[in-house]
Amino acid sequence: DAKVKELLDSEGGWNEELIHSVFLPMDANIIVRINRAVGCTDSLCWHYEKNGRYSVKSAYRLITNGAHTQLQSGPIGATSFRSDSWRFIWQAAVPPKIRLFTWHACRDSLPTSSNLQKRGLATNGVCSWCGFELDNLMHTLLRCHFSRLVWALSHLPWSVIASGQEDPEAWLRLLHRDLDTNDFCRALIINWSLWGARNRLLFESVSVLPLGIDRAHLVLARSIVTTCSYCAGT
């Protein structure tokens, strides 16, 4: 996971060029306006409680009350964060970070080169894996030859995965409809893993092989099944 210090320049100020290349404009503008507390140790704080402490109760209240108004609008006019239309995501048996990633994927709000260009940010624009196709979400998750190798190794039904959908939300809803529960969860893990591998190559110049992604996703999927089985038995 990235740390705050990685967003700072050599003088301890914000590296604005890096921040604007990684985050969406709205988020980047918020970050660079934060005053640096020089000499203080960083700590994690939960914005929605006065004591700054996160709790499941607080997060549940946030979602059910729709308090996070910034998440209620998106580039494709998606419905609100807490809407029942997203239940297929929030009820998926995957870690919260993968559910949240999937929600952003549905809204096509992830910082792909294509989305950054739409917001006036100059980027190379091409896929880091193949080097010639446009870096958009569906290419990263499905269309690139690298992604296709990962999906082939997964042995999930290709007729369902390669549905011909070009809209991320429509594609993910189709996967939810046509895959069984376990395979749908595996598909979400693969998507999240592909996005992570893309970012590691783009920002750290670290290349992950398709076989490595396949093995890692299986380990995570099996650990989820084990955890769910344990919880069901207690």
Rosetta constraint file for C-alpha pairs under 8 A:
AtomPair CA 2 CA 6 HARMONIC 6.85 0.50
AtomPair CA 3 CA 7 HARMONIC 7.51 0.50
AtomPair CA 4 CA 8 HARMONIC 7.18 0.50
AtomPair CA 7 CA 14 HARMONIC 6.09 0.50
AtomPair CA 7 CA 15 HARMONIC 5.60 0.50
AtomPair CA 7 CA 18 HARMONIC 6.95 0.50
AtomPair CA 7 CA 19 HARMONIC 6.58 0.50
AtomPair CA 8 CA 12 HARMONIC 5.47 0.50
AtomPair CA 8 CA 13 HARMONIC 5.32 0.50
AtomPair CA 8 CA 14 HARMONIC 4.53 0.50
AtomPair CA 8 CA 15 HARMONIC 4.96 0.50
AtomPair CA 9 CA 13 HARMONIC 5.49 0.50
AtomPair CA 9 CA 14 HARMONIC 5.91 0.50
AtomPair CA 9 CA 15 HARMONIC 4.96 0.50
AtomPair CA 13 CA 36 HARMONIC 7.36 0.50
AtomPair CA 14 CA 19 HARMONIC 7.85 0.50
AtomPair CA 14 CA 32 HARMONIC 6.24 0.50
AtomPair CA 15 CA 19 HARMONIC 6.23 0.50
AtomPair CA 16 CA 20 HARMONIC 6.01 0.50
AtomPair CA 16 CA 32 HARMONIC 6.70 0.50
AtomPair CA 17 CA 21 HARMONIC 6.25 0.50
AtomPair CA 18 CA 22 HARMONIC 6.30 0.50
AtomPair CA 19 CA 23 HARMONIC 5.93 0.50
AtomPair CA 19 CA 28 HARMONIC 5.86 0.50
AtomPair CA 19 CA 31 HARMONIC 7.97 0.50
AtomPair CA 19 CA 32 HARMONIC 7.92 0.50
AtomPair CA 20 CA 24 HARMONIC 6.90 0.50
AtomPair CA 20 CA 25 HARMONIC 6.45 0.50
AtomPair CA 20 CA 28 HARMONIC 5.48 0.50
AtomPair CA 21 CA 121 HARMONIC 7.66 0.50
AtomPair CA 21 CA 123 HARMONIC 7.97 0.50
AtomPair CA 22 CA 111 HARMONIC 6.91 0.50
AtomPair CA 23 CA 27 HARMONIC 6.04 0.50
AtomPair CA 23 CA 28 HARMONIC 5.42 0.50
AtomPair CA 23 CA 111 HARMONIC 6.45 0.50
AtomPair CA 24 CA 28 HARMONIC 5.99 0.50
AtomPair CA 24 CA 110 HARMONIC 7.86 0.50
AtomPair CA 24 CA 111 HARMONIC 6.06 0.50
AtomPair CA 24 CA 116 HARMONIC 7.18 0.50
AtomPair CA 25 CA 29 HARMONIC 6.01 0.50
AtomPair CA 25 CA 119 HARMONIC 7.50 0.50
AtomPair CA 26 CA 30 HARMONIC 6.53 0.50
AtomPair CA 27 CA 31 HARMONIC 6.27 0.50
AtomPair CA 28 CA 32 HARMONIC 6.29 0.50
AtomPair CA 29 CA 33 HARMONIC 6.42 0.50
AtomPair CA 30 CA 34 HARMONIC 6.77 0.50
AtomPair CA 45 CA 52 HARMONIC 4.59 0.50
AtomPair CA 45 CA 53 HARMONIC 5.98 0.50
AtomPair CA 45 CA 54 HARMONIC 7.26 0.50
AtomPair CA 46 CA 51 HARMONIC 8.00 0.50
AtomPair CA 46 CA 52 HARMONIC 4.47 0.50
AtomPair CA 46 CA 53 HARMONIC 5.22 0.50
AtomPair CA 46 CA 54 HARMONIC 5.11 0.50
AtomPair CA 47 CA 52 HARMONIC 5.98 0.50
AtomPair CA 48 CA 52 HARMONIC 7.17 0.50
AtomPair CA 48 CA 58 HARMONIC 7.47 0.50
AtomPair CA 48 CA 62 HARMONIC 7.95 0.50
AtomPair CA 49 CA 53 HARMONIC 6.34 0.50
AtomPair CA 49 CA 54 HARMONIC 7.36 0.50
AtomPair CA 49 CA 58 HARMONIC 7.52 0.50
AtomPair CA 54 CA 58 HARMONIC 6.81 0.50
AtomPair CA 54 CA 59 HARMONIC 7.50 0.50
AtomPair CA 55 CA 59 HARMONIC 6.37 0.50
AtomPair CA 56 CA 60 HARMONIC 6.03 0.50
AtomPair CA 57 CA 61 HARMONIC 6.15 0.50
AtomPair CA 58 CA 62 HARMONIC 6.15 0.50
AtomPair CA 59 CA 63 HARMONIC 6.32 0.50
AtomPair CA 60 CA 64 HARMONIC 6.11 0.50
AtomPair CA 61 CA 65 HARMONIC 5.82 0.50
AtomPair CA 62 CA 66 HARMONIC 5.98 0.50
AtomPair CA 62 CA 67 HARMONIC 5.36 0.50
AtomPair CA 62 CA 68 HARMONIC 6.61 0.50
AtomPair CA 63 CA 67 HARMONIC 6.84 0.50
AtomPair CA 63 CA 68 HARMONIC 7.32 0.50
AtomPair CA 63 CA 81 HARMONIC 7.04 0.50
AtomPair CA 63 CA 82 HARMONIC 5.36 0.50
AtomPair CA 64 CA 82 HARMONIC 6.05 0.50
AtomPair CA 65 CA 82 HARMONIC 7.89 0.50
AtomPair CA 66 CA 80 HARMONIC 7.60 0.50
AtomPair CA 66 CA 81 HARMONIC 7.01 0.50
AtomPair CA 66 CA 82 HARMONIC 6.02 0.50
AtomPair CA 68 CA 72 HARMONIC 7.20 0.50
AtomPair CA 68 CA 81 HARMONIC 7.78 0.50
AtomPair CA 69 CA 73 HARMONIC 7.72 0.50
AtomPair CA 71 CA 80 HARMONIC 6.83 0.50
AtomPair CA 71 CA 81 HARMONIC 5.86 0.50
AtomPair CA 72 CA 78 HARMONIC 7.54 0.50
AtomPair CA 72 CA 79 HARMONIC 6.51 0.50
AtomPair CA 72 CA 80 HARMONIC 4.26 0.50
AtomPair CA 72 CA 81 HARMONIC 5.61 0.50
AtomPair CA 73 CA 77 HARMONIC 6.07 0.50
AtomPair CA 73 CA 78 HARMONIC 6.46 0.50
AtomPair CA 73 CA 79 HARMONIC 7.23 0.50
AtomPair CA 73 CA 80 HARMONIC 6.91 0.50
AtomPair CA 74 CA 78 HARMONIC 5.89 0.50
AtomPair CA 74 CA 107 HARMONIC 6.53 0.50
AtomPair CA 74 CA 109 HARMONIC 7.00 0.50
AtomPair CA 75 CA 107 HARMONIC 6.90 0.50
AtomPair CA 75 CA 108 HARMONIC 7.25 0.50
AtomPair CA 75 CA 109 HARMONIC 6.56 0.50
AtomPair CA 76 CA 107 HARMONIC 6.10 0.50
AtomPair CA 76 CA 108 HARMONIC 7.30 0.50
AtomPair CA 78 CA 107 HARMONIC 6.30 0.50
AtomPair CA 79 CA 83 HARMONIC 6.43 0.50
AtomPair CA 79 CA 85 HARMONIC 7.66 0.50
AtomPair CA 81 CA 86 HARMONIC 7.53 0.50
AtomPair CA 82 CA 86 HARMONIC 7.21 0.50
AtomPair CA 83 CA 87 HARMONIC 7.42 0.50
AtomPair CA 86 CA 90 HARMONIC 6.58 0.50
AtomPair CA 86 CA 103 HARMONIC 7.63 0.50
AtomPair CA 87 CA 91 HARMONIC 5.86 0.50
AtomPair CA 88 CA 92 HARMONIC 6.39 0.50
AtomPair CA 88 CA 173 HARMONIC 7.96 0.50
AtomPair CA 88 CA 176 HARMONIC 7.23 0.50
AtomPair CA 89 CA 99 HARMONIC 5.86 0.50
AtomPair CA 89 CA 102 HARMONIC 7.01 0.50
AtomPair CA 89 CA 103 HARMONIC 6.87 0.50
AtomPair CA 90 CA 99 HARMONIC 6.17 0.50
AtomPair CA 92 CA 99 HARMONIC 7.21 0.50
AtomPair CA 92 CA 185 HARMONIC 6.51 0.50
AtomPair CA 93 CA 185 HARMONIC 6.47 0.50
AtomPair CA 93 CA 224 HARMONIC 7.34 0.50
AtomPair CA 94 CA 98 HARMONIC 6.32 0.50
AtomPair CA 94 CA 99 HARMONIC 6.67 0.50
AtomPair CA 94 CA 185 HARMONIC 6.36 0.50
AtomPair CA 94 CA 188 HARMONIC 7.90 0.50
AtomPair CA 94 CA 189 HARMONIC 7.53 0.50
AtomPair CA 94 CA 224 HARMONIC 6.92 0.50
AtomPair CA 95 CA 99 HARMONIC 6.60 0.50
AtomPair CA 96 CA 100 HARMONIC 6.12 0.50
AtomPair CA 97 CA 101 HARMONIC 6.10 0.50
AtomPair CA 98 CA 102 HARMONIC 6.06 0.50
AtomPair CA 98 CA 188 HARMONIC 7.01 0.50
AtomPair CA 98 CA 189 HARMONIC 6.80 0.50
AtomPair CA 98 CA 192 HARMONIC 6.22 0.50
AtomPair CA 99 CA 103 HARMONIC 6.26 0.50
AtomPair CA 99 CA 188 HARMONIC 7.99 0.50
AtomPair CA 100 CA 104 HARMONIC 6.35 0.50
AtomPair CA 101 CA 105 HARMONIC 6.09 0.50
AtomPair CA 101 CA 192 HARMONIC 6.84 0.50
AtomPair CA 102 CA 106 HARMONIC 6.14 0.50
AtomPair CA 102 CA 188 HARMONIC 7.01 0.50
AtomPair CA 102 CA 192 HARMONIC 7.63 0.50
AtomPair CA 103 CA 107 HARMONIC 6.49 0.50
AtomPair CA 104 CA 108 HARMONIC 6.04 0.50
AtomPair CA 104 CA 109 HARMONIC 5.41 0.50
AtomPair CA 104 CA 110 HARMONIC 6.16 0.50
AtomPair CA 105 CA 109 HARMONIC 6.38 0.50
AtomPair CA 105 CA 110 HARMONIC 6.39 0.50
AtomPair CA 105 CA 137 HARMONIC 7.57 0.50
AtomPair CA 105 CA 168 HARMONIC 6.37 0.50
AtomPair CA 105 CA 169 HARMONIC 7.19 0.50
AtomPair CA 106 CA 168 HARMONIC 5.24 0.50
AtomPair CA 106 CA 169 HARMONIC 4.06 0.50
AtomPair CA 106 CA 170 HARMONIC 7.86 0.50
AtomPair CA 106 CA 172 HARMONIC 7.14 0.50
AtomPair CA 107 CA 168 HARMONIC 7.46 0.50
AtomPair CA 107 CA 169 HARMONIC 6.69 0.50
AtomPair CA 108 CA 137 HARMONIC 7.08 0.50
AtomPair CA 108 CA 168 HARMONIC 6.63 0.50
AtomPair CA 108 CA 169 HARMONIC 7.88 0.50
AtomPair CA 109 CA 115 HARMONIC 7.49 0.50
AtomPair CA 110 CA 115 HARMONIC 7.46 0.50
AtomPair CA 110 CA 137 HARMONIC 7.71 0.50
AtomPair CA 111 CA 115 HARMONIC 5.93 0.50
AtomPair CA 111 CA 116 HARMONIC 6.04 0.50
AtomPair CA 112 CA 116 HARMONIC 6.22 0.50
AtomPair CA 112 CA 135 HARMONIC 6.12 0.50
AtomPair CA 112 CA 136 HARMONIC 5.55 0.50
AtomPair CA 112 CA 137 HARMONIC 6.46 0.50
AtomPair CA 113 CA 117 HARMONIC 6.06 0.50
AtomPair CA 113 CA 123 HARMONIC 6.11 0.50
AtomPair CA 113 CA 124 HARMONIC 7.21 0.50
AtomPair CA 113 CA 125 HARMONIC 4.88 0.50
AtomPair CA 113 CA 126 HARMONIC 7.28 0.50
AtomPair CA 113 CA 134 HARMONIC 7.75 0.50
AtomPair CA 113 CA 135 HARMONIC 5.41 0.50
AtomPair CA 113 CA 136 HARMONIC 6.50 0.50
AtomPair CA 114 CA 118 HARMONIC 6.44 0.50
AtomPair CA 114 CA 125 HARMONIC 6.25 0.50
AtomPair CA 114 CA 134 HARMONIC 6.93 0.50
AtomPair CA 114 CA 135 HARMONIC 5.83 0.50
AtomPair CA 114 CA 136 HARMONIC 5.23 0.50
AtomPair CA 115 CA 119 HARMONIC 6.59 0.50
AtomPair CA 115 CA 136 HARMONIC 7.32 0.50
AtomPair CA 116 CA 120 HARMONIC 6.58 0.50
AtomPair CA 116 CA 121 HARMONIC 5.32 0.50
AtomPair CA 116 CA 122 HARMONIC 7.47 0.50
AtomPair CA 116 CA 123 HARMONIC 7.28 0.50
AtomPair CA 117 CA 121 HARMONIC 4.99 0.50
AtomPair CA 117 CA 122 HARMONIC 6.07 0.50
AtomPair CA 117 CA 123 HARMONIC 6.64 0.50
AtomPair CA 117 CA 125 HARMONIC 7.60 0.50
AtomPair CA 125 CA 134 HARMONIC 5.78 0.50
AtomPair CA 125 CA 135 HARMONIC 5.69 0.50
AtomPair CA 126 CA 131 HARMONIC 5.68 0.50
AtomPair CA 126 CA 132 HARMONIC 5.49 0.50
AtomPair CA 126 CA 133 HARMONIC 5.40 0.50
AtomPair CA 126 CA 134 HARMONIC 4.54 0.50
AtomPair CA 126 CA 135 HARMONIC 4.90 0.50
AtomPair CA 127 CA 131 HARMONIC 5.09 0.50
AtomPair CA 127 CA 132 HARMONIC 6.32 0.50
AtomPair CA 127 CA 133 HARMONIC 5.64 0.50
AtomPair CA 127 CA 134 HARMONIC 5.78 0.50
AtomPair CA 127 CA 135 HARMONIC 4.43 0.50
AtomPair CA 127 CA 136 HARMONIC 7.93 0.50
AtomPair CA 127 CA 140 HARMONIC 7.41 0.50
AtomPair CA 128 CA 135 HARMONIC 7.67 0.50
AtomPair CA 128 CA 198 HARMONIC 7.04 0.50
AtomPair CA 128 CA 201 HARMONIC 7.00 0.50
AtomPair CA 128 CA 202 HARMONIC 6.30 0.50
AtomPair CA 129 CA 144 HARMONIC 7.67 0.50
AtomPair CA 129 CA 146 HARMONIC 6.74 0.50
AtomPair CA 129 CA 198 HARMONIC 7.68 0.50
AtomPair CA 130 CA 144 HARMONIC 6.94 0.50
AtomPair CA 130 CA 145 HARMONIC 7.32 0.50
AtomPair CA 130 CA 146 HARMONIC 7.57 0.50
AtomPair CA 133 CA 139 HARMONIC 7.82 0.50
AtomPair CA 133 CA 144 HARMONIC 7.96 0.50
AtomPair CA 134 CA 139 HARMONIC 7.43 0.50
AtomPair CA 135 CA 139 HARMONIC 6.42 0.50
AtomPair CA 135 CA 140 HARMONIC 6.64 0.50
AtomPair CA 136 CA 140 HARMONIC 6.29 0.50
AtomPair CA 137 CA 141 HARMONIC 6.11 0.50
AtomPair CA 137 CA 168 HARMONIC 7.44 0.50
AtomPair CA 138 CA 142 HARMONIC 5.57 0.50
AtomPair CA 138 CA 143 HARMONIC 6.29 0.50
AtomPair CA 138 CA 166 HARMONIC 6.51 0.50
AtomPair CA 138 CA 167 HARMONIC 7.52 0.50
AtomPair CA 138 CA 168 HARMONIC 6.48 0.50
AtomPair CA 139 CA 143 HARMONIC 4.26 0.50
AtomPair CA 139 CA 144 HARMONIC 5.28 0.50
AtomPair CA 140 CA 144 HARMONIC 5.98 0.50
AtomPair CA 140 CA 147 HARMONIC 6.67 0.50
AtomPair CA 140 CA 194 HARMONIC 7.23 0.50
AtomPair CA 140 CA 195 HARMONIC 7.17 0.50
AtomPair CA 140 CA 198 HARMONIC 7.58 0.50
AtomPair CA 141 CA 147 HARMONIC 5.95 0.50
AtomPair CA 141 CA 191 HARMONIC 5.83 0.50
AtomPair CA 141 CA 194 HARMONIC 6.31 0.50
AtomPair CA 141 CA 195 HARMONIC 7.18 0.50
AtomPair CA 142 CA 147 HARMONIC 5.37 0.50
AtomPair CA 142 CA 148 HARMONIC 6.08 0.50
AtomPair CA 142 CA 162 HARMONIC 7.52 0.50
AtomPair CA 143 CA 147 HARMONIC 6.64 0.50
AtomPair CA 143 CA 148 HARMONIC 6.68 0.50
AtomPair CA 144 CA 148 HARMONIC 6.28 0.50
AtomPair CA 145 CA 149 HARMONIC 6.28 0.50
AtomPair CA 146 CA 150 HARMONIC 6.62 0.50
AtomPair CA 146 CA 210 HARMONIC 6.83 0.50
AtomPair CA 147 CA 151 HARMONIC 6.32 0.50
AtomPair CA 147 CA 194 HARMONIC 7.10 0.50
AtomPair CA 147 CA 210 HARMONIC 7.63 0.50
AtomPair CA 148 CA 152 HARMONIC 6.03 0.50
AtomPair CA 149 CA 153 HARMONIC 6.23 0.50
AtomPair CA 149 CA 210 HARMONIC 6.27 0.50
AtomPair CA 150 CA 154 HARMONIC 6.38 0.50
AtomPair CA 150 CA 190 HARMONIC 7.99 0.50
AtomPair CA 150 CA 210 HARMONIC 5.01 0.50
AtomPair CA 150 CA 211 HARMONIC 6.91 0.50
AtomPair CA 150 CA 213 HARMONIC 6.95 0.50
AtomPair CA 150 CA 214 HARMONIC 6.13 0.50
AtomPair CA 151 CA 155 HARMONIC 6.83 0.50
AtomPair CA 151 CA 156 HARMONIC 6.89 0.50
AtomPair CA 151 CA 158 HARMONIC 7.65 0.50
AtomPair CA 151 CA 190 HARMONIC 7.91 0.50
AtomPair CA 152 CA 156 HARMONIC 7.34 0.50
AtomPair CA 152 CA 158 HARMONIC 7.46 0.50
AtomPair CA 153 CA 210 HARMONIC 7.93 0.50
AtomPair CA 153 CA 211 HARMONIC 7.20 0.50
AtomPair CA 153 CA 214 HARMONIC 6.46 0.50
AtomPair CA 154 CA 214 HARMONIC 6.23 0.50
AtomPair CA 156 CA 161 HARMONIC 7.49 0.50
AtomPair CA 156 CA 183 HARMONIC 7.00 0.50
AtomPair CA 157 CA 161 HARMONIC 6.40 0.50
AtomPair CA 158 CA 162 HARMONIC 5.66 0.50
AtomPair CA 159 CA 163 HARMONIC 6.41 0.50
AtomPair CA 160 CA 174 HARMONIC 7.90 0.50
AtomPair CA 160 CA 175 HARMONIC 6.77 0.50
AtomPair CA 160 CA 178 HARMONIC 6.79 0.50
AtomPair CA 160 CA 179 HARMONIC 7.58 0.50
AtomPair CA 161 CA 175 HARMONIC 6.87 0.50
AtomPair CA 163 CA 171 HARMONIC 7.30 0.50
AtomPair CA 165 CA 170 HARMONIC 6.69 0.50
AtomPair CA 165 CA 171 HARMONIC 5.41 0.50
AtomPair CA 166 CA 170 HARMONIC 7.82 0.50
AtomPair CA 166 CA 171 HARMONIC 7.12 0.50
AtomPair CA 167 CA 171 HARMONIC 6.13 0.50
AtomPair CA 168 CA 172 HARMONIC 6.14 0.50
AtomPair CA 169 CA 173 HARMONIC 6.11 0.50
AtomPair CA 170 CA 174 HARMONIC 6.15 0.50
AtomPair CA 171 CA 175 HARMONIC 6.32 0.50
AtomPair CA 172 CA 176 HARMONIC 6.26 0.50
AtomPair CA 173 CA 177 HARMONIC 6.20 0.50
AtomPair CA 174 CA 178 HARMONIC 6.04 0.50
AtomPair CA 175 CA 179 HARMONIC 5.58 0.50
AtomPair CA 175 CA 184 HARMONIC 6.35 0.50
AtomPair CA 175 CA 187 HARMONIC 7.93 0.50
AtomPair CA 176 CA 180 HARMONIC 7.57 0.50
AtomPair CA 176 CA 181 HARMONIC 7.72 0.50
AtomPair CA 176 CA 184 HARMONIC 5.82 0.50
AtomPair CA 179 CA 183 HARMONIC 5.76 0.50
AtomPair CA 179 CA 184 HARMONIC 5.45 0.50
AtomPair CA 180 CA 184 HARMONIC 6.03 0.50
AtomPair CA 181 CA 185 HARMONIC 6.34 0.50
AtomPair CA 182 CA 186 HARMONIC 6.26 0.50
AtomPair CA 183 CA 187 HARMONIC 6.13 0.50
AtomPair CA 184 CA 188 HARMONIC 6.37 0.50
AtomPair CA 185 CA 189 HARMONIC 6.30 0.50
AtomPair CA 185 CA 221 HARMONIC 7.59 0.50
AtomPair CA 186 CA 190 HARMONIC 6.17 0.50
AtomPair CA 186 CA 217 HARMONIC 7.20 0.50
AtomPair CA 186 CA 218 HARMONIC 7.74 0.50
AtomPair CA 186 CA 221 HARMONIC 6.25 0.50
AtomPair CA 187 CA 191 HARMONIC 6.22 0.50
AtomPair CA 188 CA 192 HARMONIC 6.26 0.50
AtomPair CA 189 CA 193 HARMONIC 6.04 0.50
AtomPair CA 189 CA 217 HARMONIC 6.07 0.50
AtomPair CA 189 CA 220 HARMONIC 7.89 0.50
AtomPair CA 189 CA 221 HARMONIC 7.50 0.50
AtomPair CA 190 CA 194 HARMONIC 6.03 0.50
AtomPair CA 190 CA 213 HARMONIC 7.54 0.50
AtomPair CA 190 CA 214 HARMONIC 7.56 0.50
AtomPair CA 190 CA 217 HARMONIC 6.12 0.50
AtomPair CA 191 CA 195 HARMONIC 6.29 0.50
AtomPair CA 192 CA 196 HARMONIC 6.23 0.50
AtomPair CA 193 CA 197 HARMONIC 6.10 0.50
AtomPair CA 193 CA 213 HARMONIC 6.48 0.50
AtomPair CA 193 CA 217 HARMONIC 7.10 0.50
AtomPair CA 194 CA 198 HARMONIC 6.07 0.50
AtomPair CA 194 CA 213 HARMONIC 7.38 0.50
AtomPair CA 195 CA 199 HARMONIC 6.29 0.50
AtomPair CA 196 CA 200 HARMONIC 6.21 0.50
AtomPair CA 197 CA 201 HARMONIC 6.26 0.50
AtomPair CA 197 CA 207 HARMONIC 7.33 0.50
AtomPair CA 197 CA 208 HARMONIC 6.16 0.50
AtomPair CA 197 CA 213 HARMONIC 7.93 0.50
AtomPair CA 198 CA 202 HARMONIC 6.14 0.50
AtomPair CA 199 CA 203 HARMONIC 5.78 0.50
AtomPair CA 199 CA 204 HARMONIC 7.58 0.50
AtomPair CA 200 CA 204 HARMONIC 5.05 0.50
AtomPair CA 200 CA 205 HARMONIC 6.28 0.50
AtomPair CA 200 CA 206 HARMONIC 5.40 0.50
AtomPair CA 200 CA 207 HARMONIC 7.06 0.50
AtomPair CA 201 CA 205 HARMONIC 4.35 0.50
AtomPair CA 201 CA 206 HARMONIC 4.67 0.50
AtomPair CA 201 CA 207 HARMONIC 5.31 0.50
AtomPair CA 201 CA 208 HARMONIC 7.69 0.50
AtomPair CA 202 CA 206 HARMONIC 7.88 0.50
AtomPair CA 208 CA 212 HARMONIC 6.38 0.50
AtomPair CA 208 CA 213 HARMONIC 7.07 0.50
AtomPair CA 209 CA 213 HARMONIC 6.60 0.50
AtomPair CA 210 CA 214 HARMONIC 6.24 0.50
AtomPair CA 211 CA 215 HARMONIC 6.15 0.50
AtomPair CA 212 CA 216 HARMONIC 6.07 0.50
AtomPair CA 213 CA 217 HARMONIC 6.05 0.50
AtomPair CA 214 CA 218 HARMONIC 6.31 0.50
AtomPair CA 215 CA 219 HARMONIC 6.33 0.50
AtomPair CA 216 CA 220 HARMONIC 6.36 0.50
AtomPair CA 217 CA 221 HARMONIC 6.01 0.50
AtomPair CA 218 CA 222 HARMONIC 6.01 0.50
AtomPair CA 219 CA 223 HARMONIC 6.19 0.50
AtomPair CA 220 CA 224 HARMONIC 6.28 0.50
AtomPair CA 221 CA 225 HARMONIC 6.39 0.50
AtomPair CA 222 CA 226 HARMONIC 6.13 0.50
AtomPair CA 223 CA 227 HARMONIC 6.08 0.50
AtomPair CA 224 CA 228 HARMONIC 6.08 0.50
AtomPair CA 225 CA 229 HARMONIC 6.06 0.50
AtomPair CA 226 CA 230 HARMONIC 6.15 0.50
AtomPair CA 227 CA 231 HARMONIC 6.16 0.50
AtomPair CA 228 CA 232 HARMONIC 6.07 0.50
AtomPair CA 229 CA 233 HARMONIC 6.29 0.50
AtomPair CA 230 CA 234 HARMONIC 6.43 0.50
